[in-house]
Amino acid sequence: MTETPFRIAARRRARDRMATVAIAAAGGAVIIMILLILAYLLYVAMPLASVTRIEAVSTETLPAKRSSLVFAGERRFLLPEGARGASGEVRRAGQHAVRLRADTLEVFAIPPAGLGGDNNRPETLEVQATIGVSGALPASLAVDARGERLLYAFFDQQGVLHAGELDRPAPSSGVAKRHRLMALEFSSGVVQVDAGSGLVVVVKDRSYLRWTPGAPSKSLVQGQLPRVQSVAKHLAWGPNHETLLLVDEDNRVYRFDTARADFPLLGEPWVAPINVRGLVSEDRRRVVYFFGEEGELLVQVPSSKEELLREIVPALKGPGDLGLDVDDNVLYRLTDTERVRVRLRNPSPETGWRSLWLAQWFGGYDAPGQYWHPDGAAIGVLSKLSLSPLLYGTFKAAIYGMLLAIPLSLGAAVYTGYFLPPRIRNRVKPSIEMLEAFPTVVLGFVAGLWLAPLLVDYLLPILLLPVLLLALPLLLSLIHLLLQLLSPRFQRRPPRVALVAAVYLLATLLLMTNGEFLEGWLLETSMRDWLWREWGIAYEQRNALLVGMAMGIAITPVMFSIIEDSIFAVPRSLSDGSLALGATRWQSLARVVLPAASPAILSALLIGIARGLGETMIVLLATGNTPLMEPGAFTGLRSLSASIVVELPEAGTESVQFRLLFLAALVLFGLTFVLNTVAELFRQRLRYAYANR
């Protein structure tokens, strides 16, 4: 039975609806997957934007006299019976507690976390060392610990500065080392010690004394603190003791570089917005807490001066010693009868806008800068977590790649799409587009192992190749003129492709084989030595120039395909009309074809940049992976994608570095998405413009 036209049409409509639904579902699935990836990146990176806030404020009554207790986070310990109730303040440093009395310095060992210290039944500490002293001033005691090493310092009543260290568990009979220093100009002052470097620092008024006990006498340095306008009021180590923080009587805050003997000032001093009563800092993170006279609390990142929290906490107002339990992130005010505890939530203080993207002052550096050292590989053990060097390296690699890809892709596309006959174009175009499927890891491998040493040996000839390319038309014109003089049949025949290629290959061969002669003739030395001698530029074997050459080859096929299609898609009627009006083929190309194809050409440029921004393996294998912010072609770089590949497998889950790498992926995702979207809009513009022609 023959189907009626009505049934055939109905079946076709049903198939069309099914195809429409399937295509829409596939497109929707792609959009949903992109949104899910974006949502997951946001989910992992969002905790970095968590604001600092106060979680709880509590007050506890002390079970014994303050002079008999030692606090270690949530744990409490009792001093031995013979030491309870005696005069002299107890100072805690790491796994040690120290008391300085009139004639004795006692060191107590605090058990590791999880052993003893129950709040209901505090454990009694054991004496680790007892040192006899005479006429001590308890208020000047300073202690610090690194592992089992303990360093202490104090002034006695005669103005003599004492320092000692305990570098291993010792019996109560003594300590490992003991030093005395007569400092006539520093008979008193605020004492700070650093057990990591064995450094003792004393500040009095505007002067400082820097002393390394046991070192040669030249280690003693005295001087004036630079640019301090009034008498020092409060003093504290900066995080990791890489800086020294000082607050004067006018509430100006100064940061000094302790890595240098003259204590240079880091950045400009600034005036605190509160009347500072005291300050403490964390040891592992760059966070400083300022306490005000009226109970104000100011939390700040000193290297970037980024303010995390400013709030009035009435519980912190009043007499007592102010301090910080780093392990529990708790600020406290300790009096003779009670301890007020302020618990903070501050998971990632160094991931604010200023800290991640703007220049900061760090100890040991001559100027402010942006650095990416998540594992503290540079100066000190604290991480430096600026994403600016990674973003800078990403754009640097893409731009150097585009410097090679733009002339190659544009020139090849113009010649293939406009000048070549269709028969030859149908063979050349697929051949070039096949390079797009070439693995970039192979390009990076070849660039790192073969091209990098070749670039070192033939640096000047390779840099002269673009000059040779620009001089090629003049050279070919000269050759054509000579051929016209030799034979009449060259009067109207322009140089062919074979002749152009032969001339350029011959010139390149001559240039490469005589590179050493050219360097001696032009520079009188090698190109690398000349760069260093004349310009102070150090040539690194894996650099941005190498990345640009490898990435340019990877980007060229993508850009060539888009530009060639756009040029070929320009209606022939436009160029034929210009030729009919008397224009030459070059004039028709420059004034008709290229302007008509300009939206797609701009789209190709944007897609090429996006392709370069997301490239991973070439950047990973062809650079030194150094997070530098230097524009030169002979220095290394590090991109966002390379950092993700290298560091993510070793980053601790839920750590700040782990989340920062996801933030880097989010930034990279956003950049490529925006560039590809804008490029597609330009392509659609060209498509709509010539849809009905």
C-alpha positions as CSV (number, residue, x, y, z in Angstrom):
1,M,0.0,0.0,0.0
2,T,1.5,3.3,-1.1
3,E,1.9,5.9,1.6
4,T,-0.1,9.1,1.2
5,P,1.8,12.4,0.9
6,F,0.2,13.4,4.2
7,R,1.8,10.4,6.1
8,I,5.2,11.1,4.4
9,A,5.0,14.7,5.5
10,A,4.0,13.7,9.1
11,R,6.9,11.3,9.3
12,R,9.3,13.9,8.1
13,R,8.0,16.4,10.7
14,A,8.4,13.8,13.4
15,R,12.0,13.1,12.4
16,D,12.7,16.9,12.2
17,R,11.3,17.3,15.8
18,M,13.4,14.4,17.0
19,A,16.6,15.8,15.4
20,T,15.8,19.2,16.8
21,V,15.3,17.8,20.3
22,A,18.5,15.7,20.1
23,I,20.6,18.6,18.9
24,A,19.2,21.0,21.5
25,A,19.8,18.4,24.2
26,A,23.4,17.9,23.1
27,G,24.0,21.7,23.0
28,G,22.3,22.1,26.4
29,A,24.5,19.3,27.8
30,V,27.6,21.1,26.7
31,I,26.4,24.3,28.3
32,I,25.5,22.5,31.5
33,M,29.0,20.8,31.6
34,I,30.6,24.2,31.2
35,L,28.5,25.7,34.0
36,L,29.3,22.7,36.2
37,I,33.0,23.1,35.7
38,L,32.6,26.8,36.5
39,A,30.6,26.0,39.6
40,Y,33.1,23.5,40.8
41,L,36.0,26.0,40.3
42,L,34.0,28.6,42.2
43,Y,33.2,26.1,45.0
44,V,36.8,25.3,45.6
45,A,38.1,28.8,45.3
46,M,35.3,30.7,47.2
47,P,36.8,30.0,50.7
48,L,39.7,32.2,49.8
49,A,37.2,35.1,49.9
50,S,36.1,34.3,53.4
51,V,36.2,37.4,55.6
52,T,37.9,37.5,59.0
53,R,35.3,37.5,61.7
54,I,35.0,36.9,65.5
55,E,33.3,33.5,66.2
56,A,33.0,33.6,70.0
57,V,34.0,35.5,73.1
58,S,34.3,33.6,76.4
59,T,35.6,34.2,79.9
60,E,37.1,31.5,82.2
61,T,38.0,31.8,85.8
62,L,41.5,30.6,86.5
63,P,41.7,27.5,88.8
64,A,44.9,28.8,90.4
65,K,47.0,31.9,90.6
66,R,48.1,33.2,87.3
67,S,51.7,32.9,88.3
68,S,51.2,29.2,88.7
69,L,49.6,28.4,85.4
70,V,50.9,27.8,81.9
71,F,48.5,28.0,78.9
72,A,49.1,26.0,75.7
73,G,46.1,26.6,73.5
74,E,43.1,24.8,75.1
75,R,45.4,23.0,77.6
76,R,46.5,24.3,81.0
77,F,49.4,23.1,83.1
78,L,50.5,23.8,86.7
79,L,54.0,24.7,87.6
80,P,55.8,22.5,90.1
81,E,54.8,23.1,93.8
82,G,58.1,24.8,94.6
83,A,57.6,27.3,91.8
84,R,54.0,28.2,92.4
85,G,53.1,31.6,93.8
86,A,56.7,32.9,93.4
87,S,57.2,36.3,91.8
88,G,58.2,36.5,88.2
89,E,56.1,36.2,85.0
90,V,55.9,33.0,83.1
91,R,56.6,33.2,79.3
92,R,55.7,30.4,76.9
93,A,57.8,29.7,73.8
94,G,56.9,26.7,71.7
95,Q,57.2,23.6,73.8
96,H,58.9,25.5,76.7
97,A,57.8,27.8,79.5
98,V,60.3,30.1,81.1
99,R,60.2,32.0,84.4
100,L,62.8,34.6,85.4
101,R,63.0,35.3,89.1
102,A,65.4,37.5,91.1
103,D,68.2,34.8,91.2
104,T,67.0,32.0,89.0
105,L,65.8,31.3,85.5
106,E,63.7,28.2,85.2
107,V,62.8,26.3,82.0
108,F,59.8,23.9,82.0
109,A,59.0,21.4,79.3
110,I,55.4,21.4,77.9
111,P,54.2,17.9,76.7
112,P,53.2,17.6,73.0
113,A,49.6,18.1,72.1
114,G,47.3,15.3,73.2
115,L,49.4,14.5,76.3
116,G,48.0,15.9,79.6
117,G,46.8,19.4,80.2
118,D,43.1,18.6,80.9
119,N,41.2,21.7,82.0
120,N,39.6,19.9,85.0
121,R,42.8,18.3,86.2
122,P,45.8,20.2,84.9
123,E,49.0,18.3,84.7
124,T,52.1,19.5,86.5
125,L,55.1,20.5,84.4
126,E,58.6,19.2,84.9
127,V,61.6,21.4,85.3
128,Q,63.9,21.1,82.3
129,A,66.7,23.4,83.3
130,T,67.6,25.8,86.1
131,I,70.0,28.6,85.6
132,G,71.4,30.8,88.4
133,V,71.3,34.5,87.8
134,S,71.7,37.6,90.0
135,G,69.8,40.8,90.1
136,A,67.5,40.1,87.1
137,L,64.8,42.4,85.8
138,P,61.9,40.1,85.0
139,A,60.2,42.7,82.8
140,S,62.9,42.6,80.3
141,L,62.8,38.8,79.6
142,A,62.4,37.7,76.0
143,V,62.2,34.0,74.9
144,D,61.8,32.2,71.6
145,A,61.9,28.6,70.5
146,R,62.5,26.6,67.4
147,G,61.9,22.9,68.0
148,E,64.1,21.9,70.9
149,R,66.2,25.0,70.8
150,L,65.3,27.8,73.2
151,L,66.9,31.2,73.2
152,Y,66.4,33.8,76.1
153,A,67.7,37.2,76.9
154,F,67.3,39.7,79.7
155,F,68.9,42.7,81.4
156,D,70.1,42.5,85.0
157,Q,70.1,45.4,87.5
158,Q,73.6,46.5,86.5
159,G,72.5,46.9,82.9
160,V,74.3,43.8,81.6
161,L,72.6,42.0,78.7
162,H,72.5,38.2,79.2
163,A,71.6,35.6,76.6
164,G,71.5,31.8,76.7
165,E,70.3,28.9,74.7
166,L,69.1,25.4,75.3
167,D,69.4,23.4,72.1
168,R,68.5,19.9,73.4
169,P,66.7,18.4,76.4
170,A,69.0,18.9,79.3
171,P,68.9,18.0,83.0
172,S,68.1,20.6,85.6
173,S,71.8,21.3,86.2
174,G,72.4,23.7,83.4
175,V,72.1,24.8,79.8
176,A,74.2,24.4,76.7
177,K,75.6,28.0,76.3
178,R,75.5,31.3,78.3
179,H,76.7,34.7,77.2
180,R,77.0,38.2,78.8
181,L,77.4,41.5,77.0
182,M,78.1,44.8,78.7
183,A,76.1,47.4,76.7
184,L,76.6,50.8,78.4
185,E,74.2,52.6,76.0
186,F,71.6,49.9,76.3
187,S,71.3,49.4,80.0
188,S,67.6,48.8,79.4
189,G,65.2,48.5,76.6
190,V,62.7,46.2,74.8
191,V,64.3,42.9,74.1
192,Q,63.4,40.5,71.2
193,V,65.1,37.2,70.4
194,D,65.0,34.9,67.4
195,A,65.9,31.3,68.2
196,G,66.1,30.5,64.5
197,S,69.0,32.8,63.8
198,G,70.3,33.2,67.4
199,L,69.6,36.9,67.1
200,V,69.1,39.3,70.1
201,V,67.6,42.7,69.3
202,V,67.2,45.5,71.8
203,V,65.3,48.7,71.0
204,K,65.4,51.8,73.2
205,D,63.8,55.0,72.2
206,R,64.9,55.4,68.5
207,S,68.1,53.3,68.8
208,Y,68.7,49.6,68.3
209,L,71.3,47.0,69.3
210,R,71.7,43.8,67.3
211,W,73.7,41.0,68.8
212,T,74.4,37.4,67.9
213,P,75.6,35.6,71.1
214,G,78.8,33.5,70.6
215,A,79.6,35.1,67.2
216,P,82.6,37.3,66.6
217,S,82.5,40.8,68.0
218,K,81.7,42.3,64.6
219,S,78.2,40.7,64.9
220,L,77.4,43.5,67.4
221,V,75.7,46.3,65.6
222,Q,74.3,49.5,67.1
223,G,72.6,52.3,65.3
224,Q,69.5,54.5,64.9
225,L,66.3,53.2,63.5
226,P,65.6,55.1,60.2
227,R,62.9,57.6,60.1
228,V,61.4,56.9,63.5
229,Q,59.8,60.2,64.5
230,S,59.1,59.6,68.2
231,V,59.9,57.2,71.0
232,A,59.2,53.5,70.4
233,K,56.1,52.4,72.3
234,H,55.5,48.8,71.2
235,L,57.7,46.3,69.5
236,A,57.1,42.8,68.0
237,W,58.6,40.4,65.5
238,G,56.9,40.3,62.2
239,P,55.7,36.9,60.9
240,N,58.6,34.3,60.9
241,H,60.8,37.0,62.4
242,E,61.7,38.3,58.9
243,T,60.7,41.8,59.9
244,L,60.5,43.9,63.0
245,L,57.3,45.8,63.8
246,L,57.5,49.0,65.8
247,V,54.8,51.4,67.0
248,D,55.8,54.8,68.3
249,E,54.0,57.2,70.6
250,D,52.2,58.8,67.7
251,N,50.8,55.4,66.7
252,R,52.9,55.2,63.5
253,V,53.7,51.7,62.4
254,Y,57.1,50.8,61.0
255,R,58.5,47.6,59.5
256,F,62.2,47.0,59.5
257,D,64.1,44.3,57.5
258,T,65.9,42.1,60.1
259,A,67.8,40.2,57.4
260,R,70.2,43.2,57.2
261,A,72.4,44.6,60.0
262,D,71.3,48.2,59.4
263,F,67.6,47.4,59.7
264,P,66.3,49.3,56.6
265,L,62.8,50.5,56.5
266,L,60.3,48.4,54.5
267,G,57.9,50.8,52.7
268,E,56.4,53.9,54.1
269,P,55.3,54.1,57.8
270,W,51.6,54.5,58.3
271,V,49.4,55.7,61.1
272,A,47.3,53.1,62.9
273,P,43.6,54.1,63.1
274,I,43.5,53.2,66.8
275,N,45.5,54.1,69.9
276,V,47.7,51.0,70.0
277,R,48.0,49.3,73.3
278,G,49.8,46.2,72.1
279,L,50.4,44.0,69.1
280,V,51.1,40.3,68.4
281,S,51.8,38.5,65.1
282,E,51.4,34.9,63.9
283,D,54.6,33.0,63.3
284,R,53.6,31.1,60.2
285,R,51.4,33.6,58.4
286,R,51.7,37.3,57.6
287,V,49.0,38.5,60.0
288,V,49.4,41.1,62.8
289,Y,46.9,41.9,65.5
290,F,46.7,45.4,67.0
291,F,44.9,46.0,70.3
292,G,43.5,49.4,71.1
293,E,43.0,51.2,74.4
294,E,39.2,51.1,74.1
295,G,39.0,47.4,73.2
296,E,39.6,47.9,69.4
297,L,40.9,45.0,67.4
298,L,42.7,45.6,64.1
299,V,43.8,42.6,62.0
300,Q,46.1,43.3,59.1
301,V,48.5,41.8,56.6
302,P,51.6,44.0,57.1
303,S,53.3,43.2,53.8
304,S,50.3,44.6,51.8
305,K,48.7,46.8,54.5
306,E,45.5,45.0,53.7
307,E,43.0,45.4,56.6
308,L,41.1,42.2,57.4
309,L,39.1,43.3,60.4
310,R,38.5,46.4,62.6
311,E,36.1,45.9,65.4
312,I,35.5,46.9,69.0
313,V,35.6,44.0,71.4
314,P,34.6,45.1,74.9
315,A,36.0,42.0,76.4
316,L,39.6,43.0,75.4
317,K,39.3,46.3,77.2
318,G,40.8,46.5,80.7
319,P,44.0,45.5,82.5
320,G,45.9,42.4,81.8
321,D,48.4,40.9,79.3
322,L,47.3,40.5,75.7
323,G,48.4,37.6,73.6
324,L,47.7,35.0,70.9
325,D,47.4,31.3,70.9
326,V,48.3,30.6,67.3
327,D,47.4,26.9,67.3
328,D,43.8,27.7,68.2
329,N,43.6,31.1,66.5
330,V,42.5,32.6,69.8
331,L,43.3,36.1,71.2
332,Y,43.3,36.4,74.9
333,R,43.5,38.9,77.8
334,L,45.0,37.4,80.9
335,T,44.5,38.9,84.4
336,D,45.3,37.4,87.8
337,T,41.9,35.8,88.1
338,E,40.5,35.2,84.7
339,R,41.3,34.7,81.0
340,V,39.2,36.3,78.3
341,R,39.3,34.4,75.0
342,V,38.3,35.8,71.6
343,R,38.1,33.1,68.9
344,L,38.7,34.3,65.3
345,R,37.9,32.7,62.0
346,N,40.6,33.7,59.6
347,P,41.3,30.7,57.2
348,S,43.2,32.5,54.4
349,P,44.3,36.0,55.4
350,E,46.9,36.4,52.6
351,T,44.4,35.9,49.7
352,G,42.9,39.4,49.5
353,W,42.9,41.6,46.4
354,R,46.0,43.6,47.5
355,S,47.9,40.5,48.6
356,L,47.2,38.5,45.4
357,W,47.7,41.1,42.7
358,L,49.6,44.2,44.1
359,A,53.2,44.7,45.0
360,Q,54.3,44.0,48.6
361,W,57.3,44.6,50.8
362,F,59.0,41.5,52.0
363,G,62.1,41.1,54.3
364,G,65.3,40.5,52.3
365,Y,64.2,42.3,49.2
366,D,65.4,45.7,47.9
367,A,62.0,46.8,46.6
368,P,58.3,45.9,46.7
369,G,57.4,43.1,44.3
370,Q,55.0,40.4,43.4
371,Y,56.3,36.8,44.0
372,W,54.9,33.3,43.7
373,H,56.7,31.0,46.1
374,P,54.0,28.8,47.7
375,D,56.6,26.7,49.5
376,G,58.8,29.5,50.7
377,A,61.5,28.6,48.3
378,A,63.0,32.1,48.4
379,I,63.9,34.1,51.5
380,G,62.4,32.7,54.7
381,V,59.9,29.8,55.0
382,L,56.8,31.8,54.5
383,S,54.9,31.5,51.3
384,K,54.5,34.4,48.9
385,L,51.3,34.0,47.1
386,S,50.9,36.7,44.4
387,L,49.2,35.4,41.2
388,S,50.5,38.4,39.2
389,P,53.7,36.7,38.1
390,L,51.7,33.7,36.8
391,L,49.2,35.9,34.9
392,Y,52.1,38.0,33.6
393,G,53.9,34.9,32.4
394,T,50.7,33.6,30.8
395,F,50.2,36.7,28.7
396,K,54.0,37.0,28.0
397,A,54.1,33.5,26.5
398,A,50.9,34.1,24.4
399,I,52.2,37.5,23.1
400,Y,55.6,36.1,22.1
401,G,53.8,33.2,20.3
402,M,51.5,35.6,18.5
403,L,54.6,37.6,17.2
404,L,55.5,34.6,15.1
405,A,52.0,33.2,14.5
406,I,50.5,36.5,13.1
407,P,52.8,37.0,10.1
408,L,53.0,33.3,9.3
409,S,49.2,32.6,9.5
410,L,48.2,35.9,7.8
411,G,50.7,35.6,5.0
412,A,50.0,31.9,4.3
413,A,46.2,32.5,4.5
414,V,46.3,35.5,2.1
415,Y,48.4,33.7,-0.4
416,T,46.4,30.5,-0.2
417,G,42.9,32.0,-0.2
418,Y,43.4,34.8,-2.7
419,F,46.4,34.1,-5.0
420,L,46.6,30.3,-5.4
421,P,44.5,28.5,-8.0
422,P,41.7,26.4,-6.5
423,R,43.3,23.1,-7.6
424,I,46.5,23.9,-5.6
425,R,44.6,25.5,-2.7
426,N,42.6,22.3,-2.1
427,R,45.9,20.5,-1.5
428,V,47.8,23.1,0.4
429,K,45.1,24.1,2.9
430,P,44.5,20.6,4.3
431,S,48.2,20.0,4.7
432,I,48.6,23.1,6.8
433,E,45.5,22.4,8.9
434,M,46.8,18.9,9.7
435,L,49.5,20.6,11.8
436,E,46.7,21.6,14.2
437,A,46.5,17.9,15.3
438,F,50.2,17.8,16.0
439,P,50.7,17.1,19.8
440,T,51.9,20.2,21.6
441,V,53.9,18.0,24.0
442,V,56.1,17.0,21.1
443,L,56.6,20.6,20.1
444,G,57.6,21.4,23.7
445,F,59.9,18.4,23.9
446,V,61.6,19.3,20.6
447,A,61.9,23.0,21.7
448,G,63.4,22.2,25.1
449,L,65.9,19.5,24.0
450,W,66.8,20.4,20.4
451,L,65.9,24.0,19.7
452,A,67.1,25.5,23.0
453,P,70.8,24.4,22.5
454,L,70.5,25.4,18.9
455,L,69.3,28.8,19.8
456,V,72.3,29.3,22.2
457,D,74.8,28.5,19.4
458,Y,73.0,30.4,16.6
459,L,71.4,33.3,18.5
460,L,72.4,36.1,16.2
461,P,71.6,34.3,12.9
462,I,68.1,33.3,14.2
463,L,67.4,36.9,15.3
464,L,68.4,38.1,11.8
465,L,66.0,35.7,10.0
466,P,63.1,38.2,10.3
467,V,65.3,40.9,8.9
468,L,66.2,38.6,6.0
469,L,62.5,37.9,5.4
470,L,61.7,41.7,5.2
471,A,64.7,42.2,2.8
472,L,63.6,39.3,0.6
473,P,61.3,41.4,-1.7
474,L,64.2,43.8,-2.4
475,L,66.5,40.8,-3.1
476,L,64.0,39.1,-5.4
477,S,63.4,42.4,-7.3
478,L,67.2,42.6,-7.9
479,I,67.3,39.0,-9.1
480,H,64.4,39.6,-11.4
481,L,66.1,42.7,-12.9
482,L,69.2,40.7,-13.5
483,L,67.2,37.9,-15.2
484,Q,65.5,40.4,-17.4
485,L,68.9,41.7,-18.6
486,L,69.9,38.1,-19.4
487,S,66.9,36.9,-21.2
488,P,63.8,38.5,-22.8
489,R,61.5,35.7,-21.6
490,F,61.8,37.1,-18.0
491,Q,60.4,40.5,-19.1
492,R,56.8,39.8,-17.8
493,R,57.2,36.7,-15.8
494,P,57.5,37.4,-12.0
495,P,59.6,35.2,-9.7
496,R,57.9,31.8,-9.1
497,V,57.3,30.1,-5.7
498,A,60.2,27.7,-6.4
499,L,62.6,30.6,-7.0
500,V,61.4,32.5,-3.9
501,A,61.9,29.4,-1.7
502,A,65.3,28.6,-3.2
503,V,66.6,32.1,-2.7
504,Y,65.3,32.3,0.9
505,L,66.6,28.8,1.8
506,L,70.0,29.7,0.3
507,A,70.2,33.0,2.2
508,T,69.2,31.2,5.4
509,L,71.8,28.5,4.9
510,L,74.5,31.2,4.4
511,L,73.4,33.1,7.4
512,M,73.3,30.1,9.7
513,T,76.7,28.7,8.6
514,N,78.4,32.1,9.0
515,G,76.8,33.0,12.4
516,E,80.1,32.9,14.3
517,F,81.8,35.1,11.7
518,L,78.9,37.6,11.9
519,E,79.2,37.8,15.7
520,G,82.9,38.4,15.6
521,W,82.5,41.0,12.8
522,L,79.6,42.9,14.3
523,L,80.0,42.4,18.1
524,E,83.6,41.2,18.5
525,T,82.3,38.5,20.9
526,S,79.4,36.1,21.2
527,M,75.8,37.5,21.2
528,R,75.2,36.3,24.8
529,D,78.4,37.9,26.1
530,W,77.6,41.1,24.3
531,L,74.1,41.3,25.8
532,W,75.5,40.9,29.3
533,R,78.4,43.3,28.8
534,E,76.5,46.1,27.0
535,W,73.0,45.8,28.4
536,G,73.3,43.7,31.6
537,I,70.9,41.1,30.1
538,A,71.5,37.5,31.3
539,Y,70.6,35.0,28.6
540,E,68.7,32.0,30.0
541,Q,68.6,28.9,27.8
542,R,64.9,28.4,28.3
543,N,63.3,31.7,27.7
544,A,60.3,33.6,26.2
545,L,61.9,33.6,22.8
546,L,62.1,29.9,22.7
547,V,58.5,29.6,23.9
548,G,57.3,32.1,21.3
549,M,58.9,30.1,18.5
550,A,57.4,26.8,19.6
551,M,54.0,28.3,20.5
552,G,53.9,30.3,17.3
553,I,54.1,27.0,15.3
554,A,51.3,25.5,17.4
555,I,49.0,28.6,17.0
556,T,49.6,29.2,13.3
557,P,47.3,26.3,11.9
558,V,44.3,27.5,14.0
559,M,44.6,31.1,12.9
560,F,45.5,30.1,9.3
561,S,42.3,28.1,8.9
562,I,40.0,30.9,10.1
563,I,41.7,33.7,8.2
564,E,41.9,31.6,5.0
565,D,38.2,30.6,5.1
566,S,37.2,34.3,5.7
567,I,39.3,35.5,2.7
568,F,38.1,32.8,0.5
569,A,34.5,33.5,1.6
570,V,34.6,37.1,0.4
571,P,32.5,37.2,-2.7
572,R,34.5,37.2,-5.9
573,S,32.2,39.8,-7.3
574,L,33.8,42.4,-4.9
575,S,37.3,41.8,-6.0
576,D,36.3,41.4,-9.7
577,G,34.5,44.7,-9.5
578,S,37.6,46.4,-8.1
579,L,39.8,44.8,-10.8
580,A,37.3,46.0,-13.5
581,L,37.7,49.5,-12.2
582,G,41.5,49.4,-12.7
583,A,42.8,48.3,-9.4
584,T,45.7,45.8,-9.2
585,R,45.4,42.5,-7.4
586,W,47.3,43.9,-4.4
587,Q,45.1,47.0,-4.3
588,S,42.0,44.8,-4.5
589,L,43.4,42.7,-1.7
590,A,44.3,45.6,0.6
591,R,41.3,47.8,0.0
592,V,38.5,45.3,-0.6
593,V,39.1,41.8,0.5
594,L,41.0,42.3,3.8
595,P,38.5,45.0,5.1
596,A,35.6,42.7,4.2
597,A,37.3,39.8,6.1
598,S,38.5,41.9,9.0
599,P,35.9,40.6,11.5
600,A,37.1,37.1,11.0
601,I,40.7,38.1,11.0
602,L,40.2,39.8,14.3
603,S,38.4,36.7,15.5
604,A,41.3,34.6,14.5
605,L,43.7,36.8,16.5
606,L,41.5,36.5,19.6
607,I,41.3,32.7,19.2
608,G,45.0,32.6,18.8
609,I,45.6,34.6,22.0
610,A,43.1,32.3,23.8
611,R,44.9,29.3,22.5
612,G,48.2,30.7,23.7
613,L,46.9,31.6,27.1
614,G,45.7,28.0,27.7
615,E,48.8,26.3,26.3
616,T,50.5,24.1,28.9
617,M,53.0,21.6,27.7
618,I,55.0,24.0,25.5
619,V,55.3,26.5,28.4
620,L,56.1,23.7,30.8
621,L,58.9,22.1,28.8
622,A,60.4,25.1,27.0
623,T,60.8,27.5,30.0
624,G,62.6,27.5,33.3
625,N,59.2,27.8,35.1
626,T,60.5,30.8,36.9
627,P,57.8,33.2,38.1
628,L,59.5,36.4,37.0
629,M,57.8,39.6,35.9
630,E,60.4,40.7,33.3
631,P,59.5,41.7,29.8
632,G,62.7,40.6,28.1
633,A,62.7,37.8,25.5
634,F,65.8,36.1,27.1
635,T,64.3,35.5,30.6
636,G,62.1,32.7,31.8
637,L,58.5,32.8,32.8
638,R,55.8,30.7,34.5
639,S,52.2,30.5,33.4
640,L,49.0,29.7,35.2
641,S,48.5,26.4,33.4
642,A,52.1,25.3,34.0
643,S,51.7,26.0,37.8
644,I,48.5,24.1,37.9
645,V,50.1,21.0,36.3
646,V,53.3,21.1,38.4
647,E,51.9,22.1,41.8
648,L,48.4,20.7,42.1
649,P,49.5,17.0,42.5
650,E,51.6,18.0,45.5
651,A,49.4,20.6,47.1
652,G,47.7,19.6,50.2
653,T,43.9,19.1,49.8
654,E,42.0,22.0,51.3
655,S,45.2,24.0,51.7
656,V,45.5,27.6,50.6
657,Q,47.8,26.7,47.8
658,F,45.3,24.1,46.6
659,R,42.5,26.7,46.5
660,L,44.8,29.3,44.9
661,L,45.5,26.9,42.0
662,F,41.8,26.4,41.5
663,L,41.5,30.2,41.5
664,A,44.2,30.3,38.8
665,A,42.2,27.8,36.8
666,L,39.1,30.0,37.3
667,V,41.0,33.0,36.0
668,L,42.3,31.1,33.0
669,F,38.8,29.7,32.3
670,G,37.4,33.2,32.4
671,L,40.0,34.6,30.1
672,T,39.7,31.9,27.4
673,F,35.9,31.9,27.6
674,V,35.6,35.7,27.1
675,L,38.1,35.7,24.3
676,N,36.5,32.8,22.5
677,T,33.0,34.3,22.9
678,V,34.1,37.7,21.5
679,A,35.9,35.9,18.6
680,E,32.7,33.9,17.8
681,L,30.7,37.1,17.8
682,F,33.0,38.6,15.2
683,R,32.8,35.5,13.1
684,Q,29.0,35.6,13.2
685,R,29.1,39.2,12.0
686,L,31.0,38.2,8.9
687,R,28.7,35.3,8.3
688,Y,25.6,37.4,8.5
689,A,27.1,40.2,6.4
690,Y,27.6,37.8,3.4
691,A,24.9,35.3,4.0
692,N,22.7,36.6,1.1
693,R,25.4,37.6,-1.3
